[in-house]
Every structure is written in C-alpha cells, then in structure tokens.
Amino acid sequence: MNRFLKDASRSVHCLCRVVPLAAAVFGVTPAVAAGNDSCHLRSASAGGEIKHVIYIQFDNVHLRRDNPNVPSDLEQMPHLLNLLTGSGTVLNKHYTILISHTAGGILSSLTGLNPDRMGITVSNSYDYFRPDHTPAFTSAFKYWTSPVSATDTLPNMVNADSGTPKTTPAPWVSYTRAGCDVGNVSVANTVLENNLISPGGDIYNIYGVPSPEASESAALRTTDFAGIAIHCANGPTSVCARSAHAKSDPLPDEPGGYDGYQALFGAKYINPVITGGLAAVNDINGQPITDSVGNPGFPGFDGMSAANTLGYVAQMQEAGIPVTFAYISDVHDNHSGFGAYAPGEPDYVAALKSYDDAFGKFIDRLASDGINTSNTLFVVTADENDHYAGQRAENCDGVNVPCIYNTTPGLATNGKPAHGIFDVTNGGIMPFTPPAWPPAVNGPIVGEVGYNLKWLLGSTLAGTDYDISFDSAPSFYINGQPQAVDAAGNVVLNPILRAFEKAAANLRAFDPYIDPSQLTPVARYLVDTPTLKAIHMINADQQRTMSFTMFSQPDYYFQTFSPCPGSSLGCVNDGFAWIHGDYSNDIGQTWLGLAGPGVRVGGIDYATWSDHTDIVPTMMHLLGLSTDYQPDGRVITQVLTRSMAKGGNGASFTELGDVYKQLNAPYGAFAHSLIVASTRGIKADDATYLRTERAIQWLAAQRDTLVLQMKIVLDGSDKGHSEQLVRQGRRLLEAAEELAGHAPTDSEAPARPRERGGSNAGSGNAQ
C-alpha cells in the first residue's frame, strides 16, 4: 500500500519457478566487506560470530496464496525464499498487531512492544482530541521524538513504563551502545518522515528554522533529508565521525540516558559518506537512485522498490555499517496511478519478477563481499498481510497462463485505475437500495468497496459530530470523547456512545463480493474501552483514546467524504484492492524468516505461533544484546539451534511461551474471545452490555497480572513455576472463551476460570 496516499486523501504450494541456491552465500569467508571493529555482535553459543545484521520489512508481501492456482508473492521470489528456508526457518503462523497497518506493524516489529506501549495504536493515521474535545487528524508517520501536534505535545511514539508519558525507547540504542552504526532505509519513524518546517515538523525538529536545510524547496527537502538515516555509535570509528553534517541524536527519555550520540539524516549527507564522495547511491541494478525529476537522493517511500532499497542496504554494509534496517514498498500496486494489481495478472507477475531479480543480485553481491549466513543474521518479514478485495480469475496461474481481469472503466477516466470504478449507491440516492449488479464488464472485478461513512451513518448522531480513522476498521472519535468508562475506570452507560454503537451495529451496505442482490451487515466486530485496552489499542496519551472501533467486513474502506467520482458516495474502486487494518486472519497472519548463526534450518514452519513483538527478543538473544526495557514478546526458541536455545526449548518452557502468546497477543485466543464477547454485548440491551463490559474488564485485569509473571520467567529474570503459570493461563483462556459463548446473567459475577483439559493453547485466529 502507498505509505501516504490514503492518509493524504484522508497454504503454500511447491515452487513453480525454481532457481539454484546461490552457493556463494552459504559458508563463504569474508573477503571484501570490512565491519566496524568497535561493533560487538556475537553470542558464544551461536555457532559462529555474527558480524552483520540485515533486517528487511516488506509492505504487504505474502507467503500465503491469494488465489490457490497462482503462486504466492514469496513463491515468485525464490531467491529470497530459498535463502531463508535453505539456511534458516520461515514461520508461516506469524501474526501482526491491531490495528494491522504499515506503521503499527513495522513499529511493533522494531520495538518488540504492543501498540499500547509502543504508542501507535491506530495507523497509518489517527485522531487526537483538541482542548475543545473535538477530534483532529494526524499521520502516524513522524520522526521518533516528534510530538503529536501543537495542541497535543506528547510524543507520537508514546510510552508510560516510567509512570508518565514519555518517548518510547528507540530500537537502534541496543546496537549503538554496542559500538555499531545502524543504517535505516525508509524504516518507519527511524528516519525523517516529512519535509515540514513548521513547529512539530521533522525538518523543524532536526535542523531548525532558519537553517540551510529548511531553506530548500519542499520537494528538495524530501529528496535530500527524508527517508534515509544512520544512527551512529559513540566513537571515532563511526560514520558520523567522518561527516561535518552529523547532528545530535537526542533521546532525552531513553532509559539509562543517551548523551553524546549523533546521527546523519538524508541522502544529501549520507550518500557521499557511504560511496566515497558520490552524490547518488546506485540501485542493485547499477542505476543512480533519484527523485522523480532526476535529483540524486530519496525517491519517496513509495519509490523504495526492492532494487532501490537493496542497493542502499548493500552500499551501507560495504561502507562498514554492520547493522541495517530496511523497508521495501509494496508490490501489489501500480505506483504510476493505474490502481491495484490482482493475483496473477501480467504486470503483477512482472513486478514480482523484478523483486526476485533484485534479491538474486543482492545475495550475489553480498556473497562477493563476504557477507553470508555464516556471519550474518538475516531477518525478513512483512508489516502485515492483506485481504484481496476482488473476484477470482479462473483457469490461470499467472506465471504460465496470465490471469485477465476487467478493463471496462465504468466511472474511471484515462485508464486510471486500470480495472475501473463502479458506483454502488445509485448516484448517492437515499433511501439506500441495492444497485443493479453486475455492471457491464469484460472480466473479474477488482477493487475495494469504498464509502463515505457519513452518508451511510449520518453526518451526526444524537446531535453529535464525529470523525473516524480512514480504514476498513474505523475508530470513532466522537465530539466530547464519550467513553465506556468513567474517569475512575468504572464501566458506565454513556448514552451518546451507545447511540453510535447501536447505529454501527445496525449499519448495512452493499458489498457485491458478499451478496450482489441485497444490503448486508457492515460490522463484524465492535469494541470499546474495556476490550480496546485488553487488545493493546489504548496508549498513554488520553487525548488519542477513541470512543470505539468497528471491525467491518474486510472488503470495505471508509472515509468521511466520497472516494468516488461524480455523484456516487460509494463504489468498487480499483484504486486499492488490498485491505489491511481490519481484524481478519488473512490480514493478521503474515510470516517471518530468519537465517544465520544460531538459527535452525527448518524450512517452512507451519506450527509455531509467533507475532511481531517476538522479533526483538529473538534477535537480542541471537546477538548477545539486550534492550533497556522489557519487550512484550518472547524468544522464539523453536527457530533456534539446540545450543542457542540454552535449555529454553524444554517442553514446559515452550508451552509457557505458547500460552503467553495466546493470552497477550492482539491476535491471540484471549483477545479473540473478548472481541466476540464485546460485539455481542454492544449489540445487546443496555443491562447485558454493562454486565459484559464489566466481565471483560475483570478478565483483562487478571490477564495483565498473570502475563507480568510469565514475562519474567520467559526473559530469564526469574525461574518461576512454568507449569503453574501454564495452568493459570489455560484457565483464563477458558474463562474468556466461555464469556464469548454467552452473555452473563444478572446473577453471574465474572467466574474464576476452571482448569482446562488438554494442551491446546488456542489458535487465536480471527474468524
């Protein structure tokens, strides 16, 4: 998905195309690349010294097939898939967080924290309440230390571990304290995200106004200073010591302090340092990386293709920056404005081929530099998965037989988007009735079902205005900020909130992929404060707490004005067809690949359950480093070699980790049960609603207490009693499941969980 565009408008089968494993990447002795001697990345039991870390996070690249006949994204990128499976393990049952979007998915992966402690609970944009209690929109993409706004001065990345809201601990600190420079290539909020010179903007915060940097044109500020950064170790061998343009890298809230460190921001200052004086870094194909008008520098986040990103990563590694974190833009969309690709269509297959070619060249180039899986930890994942909104093409596999989709334009003009736009609102006429369907088309229809939610629901309810986060799962920010709890945290009946929730519960719309003949219910799940808190969607900034969230059917996308041309107020629109942000298993279940010293060679693991918060603890364990805070994840012992696991792969310890994930993960079984219970309670009468909300709140409090005990056992701080904690966890999982199965009666207090038989910790999958 385009990182900014929407914000601005407000089973794996065998490989169909196999390439030989790049023999040079396995077990080659370092020859060319010279690491930073002051950087200490190794663990004695890892089976080899780790000298390099290469972390890559895709925007929406899938391991799972979106059409069973069409090879998945990773199947069509065999150079990468073979590297990870041939020298490591790919976890197929790896989950993201809620809300599942680019910013949130990346930032939970970088920090090992759930959104309530990491700060970005709704993305890629969210609302905050101004002093007059009316909501205002802002982007989740800001540099790490930037505030929300001029009227909400708390950090965008907000954390309250200290007892008061402060900036979330930064992910590069573990490395720079170990003497390692860290290169960041377009990775969310670790680089400058905007070109703003007004107070709160990234240029303003880093360079100040007036300054030479601020005096450049807006477009050139993006090219020169956004998207690329190096956070430097504190020493004479760091990259920053070689540049007069290094800036202070202040993290005033960092636990343990972070004084004297510097960073370089932007291609204008970084490119000459890592290329020996050249203005441009070459992409992996040898072509200079430029903006849209040919200026050397950052091509925009949407322009960070595999070729561009991997060119930067290779150049940084070769320049002695041993730790690199990188983002690769999505491959599902035509980035020239022609809309979304559908599975197996020729341009999509060609785009994946270009990504595969880029990885082939990248792996070979690293191998020639002596950077390989004998001395490098490779970590590769995707921020989230997607739900494909569109009809399936039949009798094709994409690679050998192309899949063909509709090209009739409907309301589209100039061929943009390529698969057309089709009104579903009869020109915006009320009362809303189903349109005649299907329209005249020449192939399967592609595109999300987008609506102006204020047309569907009303511009106000109960005499009260509101805003939403633009999404398939909109969070509602109602004027006055009504909540399901009072200031003391007690569940209460708020009539304005209940009016909105009931309207959302009864909302119906036309989704031709569900039923082309009638309007159908929009909401799948509804959650407010008690459940939002339990699934880690409420952070330390009270001005950002929404009133409730509606998880809709995942074909939908909602905003507060029409996404369609003409008089239409809702349409099937191929501008976008890959939906994320919602609560659905095809969105939440993504993948994680690890390879390198200490990682077990396990091919594709279809059993181990993990999520994004587990990445940091696992990397820290492999590298012999530590964070200055306690992550929400656990070490994924199932992917480690026996010597690296150090006893952590014992049955009881592994079982404790599995139960912990089902209790605490946003996509875990406990969260799912509460989401189901919340939905039933919100749809019910007020008395049932109150009882259900109070039961959810009680169970969540018990969970929070128990998982704190589990964490200190899992991170080695305390040996504890794993078996007892597992039993307690299973009882809580069963109690939550029971609550989801029925609403409590007047006589029922939240029952203390009973012992659960069997050993299944629950799948945790959204239904």
C-alpha positions, 0 to 999 in steps of 0.5 A: 500500500502507498505509505501516504496516499490514503492518509493524504486523501484522508497454504503454500504450494511447491515452487513453480519457478525454481532457481539454484541456491546461490552457493556463494552465500552459504559458508563463504569467508569474508573477503571484501566487506570490512565491519566496524571493529568497535561493533560487538555482535556475537553470542558464544553459543551461536555457532559462529560470530555474527558480524552483520545484521540485515533486517528487511520489512516488506509492505504487504508481501505474502507467503500465503496464496491469494488465489490457490492456482497462482503462486504466492508473492514469496513463491515468485521470489525464490531467491529470497525464499530459498535463502531463508528456508535453505539456511534458516526457518520461515514461520508461516503462523506469524501474526501482526498487531491491531490495528494491522497497518504499515506503521503499527506493524513495522513499529511493533516489529522494531520495538518488540512492544504492543501498540499500547506501549509502543504508542501507535495504536491506530495507523497509518493515521489517527485522531487526537482530541483538541482542548475543545474535545473535538477530534483532529487528524494526524499521520502516524508517520513522524520522526521518533521524538516528534510530538503529536501536534501543537495542541497535543505535545506528547510524543507520537511514539508514546510510552508510560513504563516510567509512570508518565508519558514519555518517548518510547525507547528507540530500537537502534540504542541496543546496537549503538551502545554496542559500538555499531552504526545502524543504517535505516532505509525508509524504516518507519519513524527511524528516519525523517518522515516529512519535509515540514518546517513548521513547529512539530515538523521533522525538518523543524525538529532536526535542523531548525528554522532558519537553517540551510536545510529548511531553506530548500524547496519542499520537494528538495527537502524530501529528496535530500533529508527524508527517508534515509538515516544512520544512527551512529555509535559513540566513537571515532570509528563511526560514520558520523565521525567522518561527516561535518553534517552529523547532528545530535541524536537526542533521546532525552527519555531513553532509559539509562540516558543517551548523551553524546550520540549523533546521527546523519539524516538524508541522502544529501549527507549520507550518500557521499559518506557511504560511496566515497564522495558520490552524490547518488547511491546506485540501485542493485541494478547499477542505476543512480537512485533519484527523485522523480525529476532526476535529483540524486537522493530519496525517491519517496517511500513509495519509490523504495522498490526492492532494487532501490532499497537493496542497493542502499542496504548493500552500499551501507554494509560495504561502507562498514555499517554492520547493522541495517534496517530496511523497508521495501514498498509494496508490490501489489500496486501500480505506483504510476496511478493505474490502481491495484494489481490482482493475483496473477495478472501480467504486470503483477507477475512482472513486478514480482519478477523484478523483486526476485531479480533484485534479491538474486543480485543482492545475495550475489553481491553480498556473497562477493563481499563476504557477507553470508549466513555464516556471519550474518543474521538475516531477518525478513518479514512483512508489516502485515498481510492483506485481504484481496478485495476482488473476484477470482480469475479462473483457469490461470496461474499467472506465471504460465497462463496470465490471469485477465481481469476487467478493463471496462472503466465504468466511472474511471477516466484515462485508464486510471485505475486500470480495472475501473470504478463502479458506483454502488449507491445509485448516484448517492440516492437515499433511501439506500437500495441495492444497485443493479449488479453486475455492471457491464464488464469484460472480466473479474472485478477488482477493487475495494468497496469504498464509502463515505461513512457519513452518508451511510451513518449520518453526518451526526448522531444524537446531535453529535459530530464525529470523525473516524480513522480512514480504514476498513476498521474505523475508530470513532472519535466522537465530539466530547470523547464519550467513553465506556468508562468513567474517569475512575475506570468504572464501566458506565452507560454513556448514552451518546456512545451507545447511540453510535454503537447501536447505529454501527451495529445496525449499519448495512451496505452493499458489498457485491463480493458478499451478496450482489442482490441485497444490503448486508451487515457492515460490522463484524466486530465492535469494541470499546474501552474495556476490550480496546485496552485488553487488545493493546489499542489504548496508549498513554496519551488520553487525548488519542483514546477513541470512543470505539472501533468497528471491525467491518467486513474486510472488503470495505474502506471508509472515509468521511467524504466520497472516494468516488467520482461524480455523484456516487458516495460509494463504489468498487474502486480499483484504486486499492484492492488490498485491505489491511487494518481490519481484524481478519486472519488473512490480514493478521497472519503474515510470516517471518524468516530468519537465517544465520548463526544460531538459527535452525534450518527448518524450512517452512514452519507451519506450527509455531505461533509467533507475532511481531513483538517476538522479533526483538527478543529473538534477535537480542538473544541471537546477538548477545544484546539486550534492550533497556526495557522489557519487550512484550514478546518472547524468544522464539526458541523453536527457530533456534539451534539446540545450543542457542536455545540454552535449555529454553526449548524444554517442553514446559518452557515452550508451552509457557511461551505458547500460552503467553502468546495466546493470552497477550497477543492482539491476535491471540485466543484471549483477545479473540474471545473478548472481541466476540464477547464485546460485539455481542454485548454492544449489540445487546440491551443496555443491562447485558452490555454493562454486565459484559463490559464489566466481565471483560474488564475483570478478565483483562485485569487478571490477564495483565497480572498473570502475563507480568509473571510469565514475562519474567520467567520467559526473559530469564529474570526469574525461574518461576513455576512454568507449569503453574503459570501454564495452568493459570493461563489455560484457565483464563483462556477458558474463562474468556472463551466461555464469556464469548459463548454467552452473555452473563446473567444478572446473577453471574459475577465474572467466574474464576476460570476452571482448569482446562483439559488438554494442551491446546493453547488456542489458535487465536485466529480471527474468524 
